[in-house]
Amino acid sequence: MEWQKGQVAMESRKDEHIRLFQKKDTANLENDFDSVRFVHQSLPELNLTDIDPSARLPFADWPQPFFINGMTGGSEKTKIYEQLSRAAAATGIAIASGSQKAAIKNPELRDTFQILRKVNPSGFIFANIGAELGKEEAVRAIDMLEADGLQIHLNAPQEIVMPEGDRDFSRWLNHIEQIVSAVKLPVVVKEVGFGMSRNVIHRLLQAGVGYIDVSGKGGTNFISIENMRRSGHEFGYLEGWGQSAVISLLEAQKYFGSATFFASGGVRNPLDALKALSLGAGAVGVSASFLRVVLDTGADGLIELIENWKKQLAGLMLMMGACNLEQLRHQDLVLSGFPYQWAKLRGISAEMLANRSLRPAAKLSLIR
């Protein structure tokens, strides 16, 4: 009986996340992507038909370099997941599930996640679990969705602020290492919106992780959402906690040859995605910007938005004179504001980033 009560509480909490998410509008808020600017190219010397935006990842070639990232959900999520996955199937982009912990604990909830595969039988789907779970749960999550890959999410700040959250994170890295060794599919370790530092990235690489989603602040803020669930709202001072995707990608610079990085968190439009890709992300995950459209206009609205993103991204690449992502990553970027200050204090060369088109690819290194 206590176990069943716990499952009901978990599903109720996930539904509450959706409702609280709808109250918070981050779509037009400034974030660190606004402090990254391209140097305009007046003579791109390209035809739009020359543009190839595909993401050539070690495990797959994706026709587009952005995907629908993992999102929360509860007993309401069957409809949400169906619409998200229908949009992914119609547009040919990858999609990640939200946390499958509830369905691992309660098999009666499996169908609320399996709808992802049911409506998207041939698409690329990531399963998703938290780092508090082990390799057996990882395999069950993958099998549940017939998944093509796995995300392991890190959410310590959310758990601390969550009234009923976990308090023991001592085995997370050990679990990650075991899962990476056991699972023969790509395993992405991702934050849930608080970013990563080079120290954490280094430790993940030592554990055998080859794919990392830095998932920075600026999008859905789970500290804020969990704090809204507390009667005293006493954690309001933590709402600015963490690093942005921009800063996290700067932190990751020295490790680009050792792992494939994804970026998410605060991606509001195709220009934000282009900046993340130019900073070195192999692909960009989008959550809040897509979820809001699904909640407002359903799958058809999201399909229209994604198709517009495809066209706009290709046009932006043409404006930059980059016919593919590799060329994009050699275009000059100028940092300002807080990202510039961070880079200066952390020994990351903003000057080299601003002049990298003048340097041979083999000599690019932003770390002094």
C-alpha positions in Angstrom: 0.0 0.0 0.0 2.8 2.5 0.9 4.5 1.6 -2.5 1.3 2.4 -4.4 0.9 5.7 -2.5 4.4 6.6 -3.5 3.7 5.9 -7.1 0.6 8.0 -7.0 2.5 10.8 -5.3 5.2 10.6 -8.0 2.7 10.9 -10.8 0.9 13.7 -9.1 4.2 15.6 -8.7 5.0 15.2 -12.4 1.6 16.5 -13.3 2.3 19.5 -11.0 5.6 20.1 -12.8 3.7 20.6 -16.1 1.2 23.0 -14.5 3.9 25.0 -12.8 6.0 25.0 -16.0 3.0 26.7 -17.8 3.1 29.5 -15.2 6.8 30.3 -15.9 7.6 32.0 -19.2 11.2 31.9 -20.1 10.8 32.3 -23.9 11.6 35.9 -24.1 14.0 36.3 -21.1 17.6 37.2 -21.8 20.2 34.6 -21.3 23.8 34.0 -22.1 23.1 33.2 -25.8 22.5 37.0 -26.1 26.1 37.5 -25.1 27.4 35.5 -28.1 27.5 37.2 -31.5 28.6 36.1 -34.9 30.8 38.3 -37.1 28.5 39.0 -40.1 29.6 37.7 -43.5 28.6 40.0 -46.3 29.7 37.6 -49.1 28.6 34.1 -48.1 29.2 32.8 -51.7 26.8 29.9 -51.3 23.5 28.7 -52.7 20.8 27.6 -50.2 21.0 24.2 -51.9 24.6 23.9 -50.8 23.7 23.9 -47.1 24.0 20.5 -45.3 22.8 21.0 -41.7 23.1 17.3 -40.8 24.7 16.2 -37.5 27.2 13.5 -38.2 27.5 11.8 -34.8 29.6 8.7 -34.0 26.5 6.6 -33.6 24.2 8.0 -36.3 23.8 10.7 -38.9 20.8 12.9 -38.1 19.4 15.0 -40.9 18.9 18.0 -38.5 21.3 19.1 -35.7 18.5 19.6 -33.1 16.2 17.2 -31.3 13.3 17.1 -28.8 15.0 16.7 -25.5 13.7 14.8 -22.4 10.8 16.4 -20.5 8.9 15.8 -17.4 5.4 14.4 -17.3 3.0 12.4 -15.2 -0.4 10.8 -15.6 -1.1 13.6 -18.2 2.0 12.7 -20.1 0.6 10.1 -22.4 -1.1 12.7 -24.6 1.9 15.0 -24.4 4.4 12.3 -25.3 2.1 11.1 -28.1 2.1 14.6 -29.6 5.8 15.1 -29.2 6.6 11.8 -30.7 4.2 12.3 -33.6 5.9 15.6 -34.3 9.3 13.9 -34.2 8.1 11.1 -36.6 6.7 13.7 -39.0 9.8 15.9 -39.1 12.5 13.2 -38.9 14.2 14.5 -35.8 15.3 12.5 -32.7 13.4 12.6 -29.4 14.3 11.7 -25.8 11.9 10.4 -23.2 11.4 12.0 -19.8 12.5 10.1 -16.7 11.1 6.5 -16.8 11.7 5.8 -13.1 7.9 5.7 -12.4 7.4 3.0 -15.1 10.4 1.0 -13.9 8.9 1.0 -10.4 5.3 0.4 -11.6 4.9 -1.6 -14.8 1.3 -0.4 -15.1 2.7 2.9 -16.3 4.8 1.4 -19.1 2.3 2.3 -21.8 2.5 6.0 -20.9 6.0 5.9 -22.1 5.7 3.2 -24.8 3.5 5.6 -26.8 6.7 7.3 -27.9 7.7 4.2 -29.9 4.1 3.3 -30.9 3.6 6.5 -32.9 7.3 6.8 -34.0 8.3 3.2 -34.9 11.4 4.0 -36.9 12.6 7.2 -35.2 15.6 7.7 -33.0 14.5 7.6 -29.4 16.6 8.1 -26.2 15.4 6.3 -23.0 15.9 8.2 -19.8 16.8 7.4 -16.2 18.3 9.2 -13.2 21.8 8.5 -12.0 20.4 7.0 -8.8 19.4 3.9 -10.8 21.7 1.1 -11.8 22.5 -0.9 -14.9 19.5 -3.3 -14.5 17.1 -0.4 -14.5 18.9 1.1 -17.5 18.4 -2.0 -19.5 14.7 -2.1 -18.6 14.3 1.5 -19.6 15.9 0.8 -23.0 13.8 -2.3 -23.6 10.7 -0.5 -22.6 11.0 1.9 -25.6 13.1 -0.3 -27.9 15.4 2.7 -27.6 18.4 3.7 -29.7 20.2 5.3 -26.9 20.0 6.3 -23.2 20.1 9.5 -21.3 21.2 9.5 -17.6 20.1 12.7 -16.0 21.8 14.6 -13.2 19.5 16.7 -11.0 21.0 17.2 -7.6 19.8 20.8 -7.1 16.3 19.8 -8.0 16.3 16.9 -5.5 17.6 19.1 -2.7 14.8 21.6 -3.2 12.2 19.0 -3.8 10.4 18.4 -0.5 10.4 14.6 -1.0 13.6 14.5 -3.0 16.7 12.2 -2.7 19.5 13.1 -0.4 22.1 10.5 -1.2 24.1 11.0 -4.4 27.2 9.0 -3.3 26.8 6.3 -5.9 25.9 8.3 -8.9 29.3 8.2 -10.6 29.6 4.5 -9.9 26.2 3.8 -11.4 27.2 5.8 -14.5 30.4 3.9 -15.0 28.6 0.5 -14.6 25.8 1.5 -17.1 28.3 2.8 -19.7 30.2 -0.5 -19.5 27.0 -2.6 -19.7 25.0 -0.8 -22.3 26.1 -1.2 -26.0 24.1 1.8 -27.1 25.2 5.5 -26.9 24.8 6.7 -23.3 24.5 10.5 -22.8 25.0 11.9 -19.4 23.0 15.1 -19.1 22.2 17.8 -16.6 18.6 19.0 -16.2 19.3 22.7 -16.5 22.2 23.7 -14.2 25.2 23.3 -16.6 28.5 21.5 -16.2 32.1 22.5 -15.3 35.3 21.1 -16.8 36.0 19.3 -13.5 32.7 17.3 -13.8 33.3 16.7 -17.5 36.8 15.3 -16.7 35.3 12.9 -14.1 32.7 11.7 -16.5 35.3 11.0 -19.2 37.4 9.0 -16.6 34.2 7.0 -16.0 34.1 6.1 -19.7 31.4 8.5 -20.7 31.6 9.4 -24.4 28.5 11.6 -24.8 27.6 14.6 -22.6 24.7 17.0 -22.7 25.8 20.1 -20.7 22.2 21.3 -20.3 22.7 24.8 -18.9 20.5 27.2 -17.1 18.2 29.6 -18.9 15.3 27.3 -19.8 13.1 25.3 -17.5 14.3 25.9 -13.9 13.6 22.9 -11.7 14.8 24.7 -8.6 12.1 27.3 -9.2 9.4 24.7 -10.0 10.2 22.6 -6.9 10.4 25.8 -4.8 6.9 26.7 -5.9 5.8 23.4 -4.5 7.1 24.3 -1.0 4.8 26.0 1.3 7.5 28.5 2.4 9.1 29.0 -1.0 12.3 29.4 1.0 14.7 28.5 -1.8 14.0 31.5 -4.0 17.6 32.7 -3.6 18.8 29.7 -5.6 16.9 30.5 -8.8 20.1 31.7 -10.6 22.1 28.6 -9.7 24.4 26.9 -12.2 26.1 27.6 -15.5 24.5 28.3 -18.8 24.9 26.2 -21.9 27.2 28.8 -23.4 29.5 28.8 -20.3 29.4 25.0 -20.1 30.4 24.7 -23.7 33.3 27.1 -23.0 34.3 24.8 -20.1 34.2 21.8 -22.4 36.5 23.2 -25.0 39.6 21.2 -24.1 37.6 17.9 -24.2 36.0 18.2 -27.6 38.4 15.6 -29.0 37.6 13.1 -26.2 33.8 13.2 -26.2 30.8 14.3 -28.2 28.9 17.2 -26.6 25.2 18.1 -26.8 23.9 21.4 -25.7 20.5 22.3 -24.2 18.9 24.7 -21.8 17.6 28.1 -22.8 17.5 27.4 -26.5 14.7 29.8 -27.7 15.2 29.9 -31.5 17.3 28.7 -34.4 19.9 31.4 -33.8 20.5 30.1 -30.2 20.9 26.6 -31.7 23.3 27.9 -34.3 25.4 29.5 -31.6 25.5 26.3 -29.5 26.6 24.3 -32.6 29.3 26.9 -33.4 30.6 26.6 -29.9 31.1 22.9 -30.5 27.9 21.1 -29.7 27.3 18.0 -31.9 23.6 18.6 -31.7 21.2 20.8 -29.7 18.3 19.6 -27.5 15.2 21.7 -27.2 12.6 21.2 -24.5 10.6 24.2 -23.2 10.3 26.0 -26.6 8.8 22.9 -28.1 6.7 21.8 -25.1 4.9 25.2 -24.9 3.8 24.8 -28.5 2.5 21.3 -28.0 0.6 22.4 -24.9 -0.9 25.3 -26.9 -1.5 23.9 -30.4 -0.7 20.2 -30.2 1.5 18.1 -32.6 0.4 20.0 -35.7 1.6 23.3 -34.3 5.0 21.7 -33.3 5.4 20.1 -36.7 5.0 23.5 -38.3 7.4 25.1 -35.9 10.1 22.4 -36.4 9.8 22.7 -40.2 10.3 26.5 -39.8 13.3 25.9 -37.6 14.8 23.7 -40.4 14.4 26.4 -43.0 15.6 29.2 -40.8 18.7 27.2 -39.6 19.7 26.6 -43.2 19.3 30.2 -44.0 21.3 31.3 -41.0 24.1 28.9 -42.0 24.1 30.4 -45.5 24.4 33.9 -43.9 27.5 32.7 -42.1 29.0 31.3 -45.2 29.0 27.8 -43.7 27.7 24.9 -45.8 28.0 22.4 -43.0 28.5 22.2 -39.2 32.3 21.7 -39.5 32.6 25.0 -41.4 30.3 26.7 -38.9 32.7 25.8 -36.0 35.4 27.8 -37.6 33.4 31.0 -37.9 34.3 33.9 -35.6 32.3 34.3 -32.4 32.5 37.4 -30.1 31.7 37.0 -26.4 30.5 39.9 -24.2 29.1 40.3 -20.8 29.2 37.5 -18.2 30.4 34.8 -20.6 33.4 37.0 -21.5 34.2 37.6 -17.9 33.8 33.9 -17.1 36.1 33.0 -20.0 38.8 35.5 -18.9 38.8 34.3 -15.3 38.8 30.6 -16.3 41.7 30.9 -18.7 39.6 30.4 -21.9 40.7 32.6 -24.8 37.8 34.8 -26.0 40.2 36.5 -28.3 41.0 33.2 -30.1 37.3 32.4 -30.4 36.8 35.8 -32.0 39.6 35.2 -34.6 39.5 31.5 -35.1 38.7 31.7 -38.8 42.3 32.9 -39.3 43.8 29.8 -37.7 44.3 26.4 -39.1 41.9 23.9 -37.6 44.7 21.8 -36.2 45.9 24.8 -34.1 42.6 25.7 -32.6 42.7 25.6 -28.8 40.9 28.1 -26.6 42.5 27.0 -23.3 45.7 28.9 -22.4 
